[in-house]
């Protein structure tokens, strides 16, 4: 896994690219919900993918949760999966705000809409900065009962041995809604991203 390590310059460049893409996604979500969205500094790490479910199991252990998963594929070997995690209690509040019926199929459509706003805006912003073009798979919606987040996450791309994990939290300023977006890029694609970052750094 050490061969996947970023240099300090590569990490700073990647952090800036992610910050810009995250800001674009936050702004679009805020406009969609007609409110302000609070952002925390994203976590960026090279990890053993199999360890990630336990991490989010702890974060969501006392709540019913859902996730929307969407794969992406680009030029130069860029690929991965974007996962948006929701606490359903908070999602119900947004459903009511937007006029959806709680528990109705339309509520799932609402989660898919929000996920699409976050993932496609973020990823398109990232792609623009690295001069890439991305395609997306159809989103998958998965839900879990309390305490079952780990098995839910294992239905996504955690069969990868190693991955670059970007963990972003979006929260409305009145705390009525929050969600986590996890960007996972498999190890072999990380090497391709390192080459892209080097090219960007050479242009500065």
C-alpha positions in Angstrom: 0.0 0.0 0.0 3.0 2.3 0.5 3.3 2.6 -3.3 0.0 4.4 -3.3 1.3 7.2 -1.1 0.9 10.8 -2.2 3.7 13.4 -2.0 3.0 16.5 0.0 2.6 18.5 -3.3 0.2 15.9 -4.7 -1.9 15.8 -1.5 -2.1 19.6 -1.4 -3.2 19.7 -5.0 -5.8 17.0 -4.5 -7.1 18.7 -1.3 -7.6 22.0 -3.3 -9.4 20.2 -6.1 -11.7 18.4 -3.7 -12.4 21.7 -1.8 -13.5 23.4 -5.0 -15.7 20.5 -6.1 -17.2 20.2 -2.6 -18.0 23.9 -2.6 -19.8 23.6 -6.0 -21.9 20.7 -4.7 -22.7 22.5 -1.4 -23.9 25.6 -3.3 -26.1 23.6 -5.6 -27.7 21.7 -2.7 -28.3 25.0 -0.8 -30.1 26.4 -3.8 -32.2 23.2 -4.2 -33.2 23.3 -0.5 -33.3 27.1 -0.3 -31.1 27.2 2.8 -27.4 27.3 3.8 -25.2 24.2 3.9 -22.3 23.9 6.4 -19.2 22.1 5.3 -16.5 20.5 7.3 -12.9 19.9 6.1 -13.0 16.7 4.1 -11.1 13.6 5.2 -8.8 12.2 2.6 -7.0 8.9 3.2 -5.6 5.8 1.6 -7.2 2.9 3.4 -7.9 -0.8 3.5 -11.4 -0.7 2.0 -12.7 -3.6 4.1 -12.2 -1.5 7.3 -14.6 1.3 6.2 -18.0 -0.4 7.0 -17.1 -0.7 10.7 -16.2 3.0 10.8 -19.7 4.0 9.6 -21.3 1.3 11.6 -20.2 3.3 14.7 -21.5 6.6 13.3 -24.9 5.2 12.3 -25.3 2.5 14.9 -28.5 3.9 16.6 -30.4 5.0 13.6 -32.2 3.7 10.5 -30.1 4.6 7.5 -30.1 4.6 3.7 -27.5 5.1 1.0 -27.4 5.9 -2.6 -24.5 4.4 -4.5 -23.3 5.5 -8.0 -20.3 4.4 -10.0 -18.3 6.7 -12.2 -15.9 6.2 -15.0 -13.5 8.6 -16.8 -10.6 9.0 -19.1 -7.0 8.0 -18.2 -8.2 5.2 -15.9 -10.1 7.4 -13.4 -13.0 5.4 -11.8 -14.6 4.8 -8.5 -17.9 4.9 -6.6 -19.7 7.7 -4.8 -21.8 6.8 -1.8 -24.2 9.2 -0.1 -25.3 8.1 3.4 -28.4 9.4 5.1 -30.1 9.1 8.5 -33.7 8.4 7.6 -35.0 10.5 10.5 -33.4 13.6 9.0 -34.4 12.6 5.5 -38.1 12.5 6.6 -37.7 16.2 7.6 -36.5 17.2 4.2 -39.2 15.1 2.6 -41.8 17.1 4.5 -40.1 20.4 3.6 -40.2 19.5 -0.1 -43.7 18.2 0.0 -43.0 14.5 -0.2 -45.1 12.0 1.7 -43.1 10.3 4.5 -42.6 6.6 3.7 -43.9 7.0 0.2 -41.9 5.9 -2.9 -41.4 9.6 -3.7 -39.3 9.9 -0.6 -36.8 7.5 -2.1 -36.9 9.6 -5.3 -36.1 12.6 -3.1 -33.0 10.9 -1.7 -32.0 10.0 -5.2 -32.4 13.6 -6.4 -30.3 15.0 -3.5 -27.7 12.3 -4.2 -27.6 13.2 -7.8 -27.1 16.9 -7.0 -24.2 16.1 -4.6 -22.4 13.4 -6.6 -22.7 14.7 -10.2 -22.0 18.3 -9.2 -19.0 17.3 -7.1 -17.6 14.8 -9.7 -18.2 17.1 -12.6 -16.4 19.9 -10.7 -13.5 17.5 -10.0 -13.4 16.3 -13.6 -13.3 19.9 -15.0 -10.3 20.6 -12.8 -8.3 17.6 -14.0 -9.5 18.0 -17.6 -11.4 14.7 -17.6 -14.8 13.5 -18.6 -16.9 11.2 -16.5 -19.8 8.8 -17.1 -22.1 7.5 -14.4 -23.9 4.2 -13.7 -27.5 4.2 -12.6 -27.8 5.1 -8.9 -28.7 2.2 -6.4 -30.7 2.9 -3.3 -30.1 0.6 -0.3 -31.7 0.9 3.2 -30.9 -0.7 6.5 -32.5 -1.2 9.9 -30.8 0.2 13.1 -27.3 -1.3 13.6 -27.0 -2.9 10.2 -24.9 -0.2 8.4 -21.9 -2.6 8.0 -23.8 -5.1 6.0 -25.4 -2.4 3.9 -22.0 -0.9 3.0 -20.6 -4.3 2.0 -23.1 -4.3 -0.9 -21.0 -1.5 -2.5 -17.4 -1.5 -3.6 -15.7 -2.7 -0.5 -14.4 -5.8 -2.3 -11.4 -3.5 -3.3 -8.3 -4.2 -1.3 -7.2 -0.6 -1.0 -8.9 2.6 -1.9 -8.5 6.4 -1.7 -11.4 7.5 0.6 -12.7 11.0 0.6 -15.2 11.6 3.4 -17.4 14.7 3.1 -20.1 15.8 5.5 -22.9 18.2 4.4 -25.1 19.7 7.1 -27.9 22.3 6.9 -27.2 25.2 9.2 -30.3 24.6 11.3 -29.2 21.0 11.8 -32.4 19.6 10.3 -30.5 17.5 7.8 -27.1 16.1 7.3 -25.5 13.4 5.1 -22.1 11.9 4.4 -20.7 11.5 1.0 -17.9 8.9 0.6 -15.8 8.9 -2.6 -14.0 5.6 -3.1 -11.3 5.2 -5.8 -9.6 1.8 -6.1 -5.9 1.5 -5.8 -5.1 1.0 -9.4 -7.0 4.2 -10.3 -5.1 6.1 -7.6 -1.9 5.6 -9.5 -3.6 7.2 -12.6 -4.7 10.1 -10.5 -1.2 10.7 -9.2 0.0 11.0 -12.8 -2.8 13.6 -13.5 -1.8 15.6 -10.3 1.8 15.6 -11.4 0.8 17.0 -14.8 -1.3 19.7 -13.1 1.6 20.6 -10.8 4.0 20.8 -13.8 1.7 23.4 -15.4 2.0 25.8 -12.4 
